[in-house]
């Protein structure tokens, strides 16, 4: 369970359907995240909404976005849960007869990315606890195909060194290729076996709990789609961390293909910064940014007359793309997404 009050809008629908007499939907997605094809019997159709006796489609819940795919070759654009009944929202209205068997197919790429982000959430939670201390608990989370975040209980903002240590520890867990165990227990049995720390992010309703366990790493009551091994998560990349309220720090991250995509975006950003700072090697970016910042303070703050035409620093900084961007952000006191705009503003204000 990883949902916060502020995320309720994403996981609960204001619309209430008349589902009287409709039995609980059998969920087929719990055991195997790779299950993408199934058949289900139509129980009810309301406009473009279809209710089946069973489904492999994951509904938006617990901070994780829903699956998409097709139902009898019709596009499924949304999946939500009302009580214990899962509702499939089609792109267009379709009148399927009650009792008809429909073939469903889930978009595997989206499912995989969401599962990677959800398992990575558990891994980062454990990594943060190892690095920062046992007081770390999950206060909320959100997983989309593009990126994810986890909110943790911590009293201070995270510095770059702490972020790097958490990322390194998370990827160490990934590379250990640990089995991800998923099993249902009675509430009493789960609490007795694993303790009360299984309730990360809030209370979980019901007498049966699905426990997601990464042995010696993390164990939580969770109904999301999860991988079978930490190795399947792929590289975890922390994008940034920020204090969102007293005692709560948000860590934004990507995993798997989304992390690879983020790396390409970083490389593109560094190339852009090279152009803006008149350097041919990305190793010069932090020192050129520092030189520009110094010029800006002299001209704008101190009203000095200085040579504003060139940046000449040849000091190189070694490190990964992450390291170079982090150092440049530290120099200019901004976030990566604002670097280019900040540099252009400084250049404009000093007449460069």
N, C-alpha and C positions, 0 to 999 in steps of 0.2 A: 504494500500500500504506500504510494508515494505522492498522494494528492494533498495540496494545500487549499485553504479556503479561497485564495485568489485564483485558483485554477478550476474551481467548480464549474465555471461557465464553459470550460472546454470538455467537461466530461459528463455533464448532465443537460438534458434537453428540457426547455420550458414546456414544449409541446407534450401533452399527455394523450396517448392513444387509448382507445377502448380495447383492452386486452383481457376482458373478463372471460374466464374459462380456458385461457391459453396456458398450457403447462410450461414449466421451466425449460429453457432451451438447453439441450445437451451441447457442451462446449468441446470441440475436437482439437482445439489449439493448445491445450495445456501440456500434452506429453511431447510433441515433436514440432518444433518451429518450422521444419521443412515440409510439413503436411500442407499442400497447397491445392489438392483436388479432392472433392468430396461430393456426396449426394445428400440432399435433404428433402423431406416431404413438406409441402405447403400446408400451413395451418390457418393462415389468414393473410389477406391482401387488403391494404388500405391505401388507395390511390397508388403512389409509386413506392409504397413501403411493403415489404414482404417478410412474413414471419415463418420460419421453418422449424421442424422438430429438432434439428441439429445443424451445427454450422462449424466451419473452420475459420470463419472471418472473426478477427479480433475487434471488439467494439472499443471506442475511445473510453478509456478508464485508467485510473491510477496514474494519471499524468502522461500516459502513452497514447499517441494518436492511433486511429483505426486503420485497418487494412483497406485496400481497394482491390478491384478485380472485376470478375464477371459472374453473373448468375444466369444460366441458360443463354450465354452470349450477350446478355444485357449488361451495360456498365453499372457497376456498384460504386457509388460516389461517397457514401457515408455508412457507418455502422454505429449504432448506439444501443444502449441497454436501458430498458425500463423495468425496474424491479429485477426479476430473474429471466426476463425475456429479451432476446437479442433481435433488433430490427434492422433489416437490410434496406437501404435507401437507394433506389435505382435512378438512373439519369432521366428516364422517362416513365410515364405510367404504363403498367402492363397488367393485364388481367389473367393471372395464372389460376387455374382451377384448384380448389382446395383438394388435397390428397395427391396432387401431381408431384412426381419426383423431379427435382431440378438439379442440374449439375453446376457446381460452383468451382471457381478457380481464382486463387489469390495471386496478386502481383508479388512474385517471389523476391524481386530486388528490393521493393519497399519493405516487405516483411523482414528480410534479412537485415536491412539497415536499422529498422526499429528494434529488432532483437539485439543487434550489436550495441545500440545506444542504451538499451535497458540493462543488459548484462554489464556494460561498462559503468553504469550508474552504481551498481553494487560494488564493483571493483574499486572505483574511485572513493566510495564511502569507506571501504576497508583501508585503502592506501592512506587516506587523510587521517584515519584513526591511528595508523601506525606511525605516521610522521608527526602529527600534532598532539596526540594524546587520546586517552580513553573517553574523554568528555565529548568526543565527536559523535553526533547522531544526525540522522537525516531529518530535516524539517520540511522537505518537499522536493519535488523534481518534475521535470517535463522532458518528454522525448518526442522529437519530430524526425523526419528523414534527414533534414539538413543538419541539425545539431541538437544538443541536449544540455540540460543544466541540472545540477544538484545543489540544494541549499543545505548547508551544514551548520550545526551549532558550534560557534567559535567566537571568542571575545574580541579578537583583533582582525584587521584586514590582513590578507596574505601578501608577503613580499615575493619578489621574483624567485628568490632562492627556495622558499617553501613551495611555491607552485611547481618549480622544476623537480624538487624532491618527490612531490606527490605524483607527478606525471611519470617519473622514472620508476617509482614503486608500483604504480598501476601497470605499467608495461612489463615489469618484472613478473607480476602475477599473471598477465596475459601469456607470457612466454613459457611459464611453468606448465602450461597445458593441463590445467586442473579440471576434473570432471565437474559439471554443473548439475547437481542432483535436484530433481523436482518431484515432490511427493505430497499427497494429502494426509493430514493427521487430524484427529479430533483436537479441539482447542486445548483440553486438559493434557493430552499426550504431548502436543507440540510445546506447551509451556514447560512441562516437566522435563522434556528432553533437551530443549534449546534455551529456556529461560525467557524472560520478558523482553529482552533486547530484540526479539523477532519483530516487534512492532515499531518499525522505522517509518517515520512520516505520519503516524497517526494510528488510531484504533482500526481494527479490521472486523467487520460484522460477520455473524454466522458461527455455527458450531464446528464447521470443518474448515481448516486452514490449509492452503497450499504453501508449503515451505520450499523456498529456493535456497539451496545450500551449496556454497563453494567451500569444501572442507578446509579447515584451518585458516580460512580467509574471511568468510561472511555468511550469515544465515539470516533470512528475513521471510516474513509472511508476505507473499507477493503473487498476484494473479496475472502478471504480464507474460509476454512471449520471451523466452530465454533460450540461449544457445546451449549446446550440449557440452561445450568445453570453453575454458577461458581463451584458448588459442584462437577460436573462431571469431573472437571480438576484433582481431586485427589491431593495428596500432591505435593507441589512445593519444589524442592531442588536446591539451588544455589550452583554450583560447584566451581566457582571462578569468580573473576572480575579483569580486567586488563585495563590499559590505552593504547589504541591502536594508538592514535595520540592526538595532542593537542586538548583539549576540547571534546574528545570522549572516553567514558569508555564502554567496552564490558562486559556484564554479561552473563555467561554461566550457563545453568540450565537444569533440567529435571523435568518432571511432570508425575503423574499417575504411570503406571507400570514401566516406565523407571526410575522413582525416587526410586521405591522399589528395582529395580535391582542395582541402584547406592548404595543403603544402604548395600546390600549384598556385593558389591565390597569393600565398606569401611570396613566392618567387616573382610573381608578376608585380606585387607591391614593391619589392626591393628593386626591381628593374626601373620602376617609375621613380622611386626615390633617388636612384643613381642619376637619372635625367635631371631631376629638380635640383640636385646638389652638385651637378657638374663633375661627377666622378665615374670612372669606368669600372671600378671594382667595388663590390658590395661591402668589402671590408672597411672602406673609407667612410661609409654612411654615418656611423655614430659620431666620428670626429668632425666631419663636415657639418653635421647637424649642430654639434656643440659650438663650432666656429660661427655658424649662422646665428645661433641664439645669442652668442656674445656680441656680435655686430648689432643685432636688433636691440639689445639692452643699451648699448652705447648710443645708438642713433635715436631710438624712440624714448627711452627712459632718461638717459643722461644728456641728450641733445648734443652729442659730440659730432664733429665733422670727421668722417673716416672714409677710407677707400671702400666703396660698396660694390665694386664691379666683379670681384673674383672671390672664390673660396679656394684656399690653397693648401689646407691641411693634408698631410700625407701620412698621418698616424693611422695604422691599420688595427682593426679589432678582429681577433679570430673567434670563431664560434659558428654555431648552426644558424639557420634562418631565424629560428626562435630567439636565439641569443642576440642577434643583431637588431632585430625589431624591438626586443625588450629594452636593450640599452638605448636605442634611439627614442623610445617612448619615455624612458627615464629622463633623458636629457631635455626633451621638449615638454615633459610633464603632460602627456596626453595618451590616448588609446590608439592602437594600430589603425583603426578605421578613420582616425582624424589626422594622421601624420601628414599626408599630402596636402590637405587643406591648410594645416597649421604652417607648413613650410612655405606654401604659396602666399599666405597672409604676411608672414615675416618678410619675405622678399619684396612684396608690394609696399609694405610700410616703410622699408628702408630704401626703396627706389632701386632695387637690384633688377 
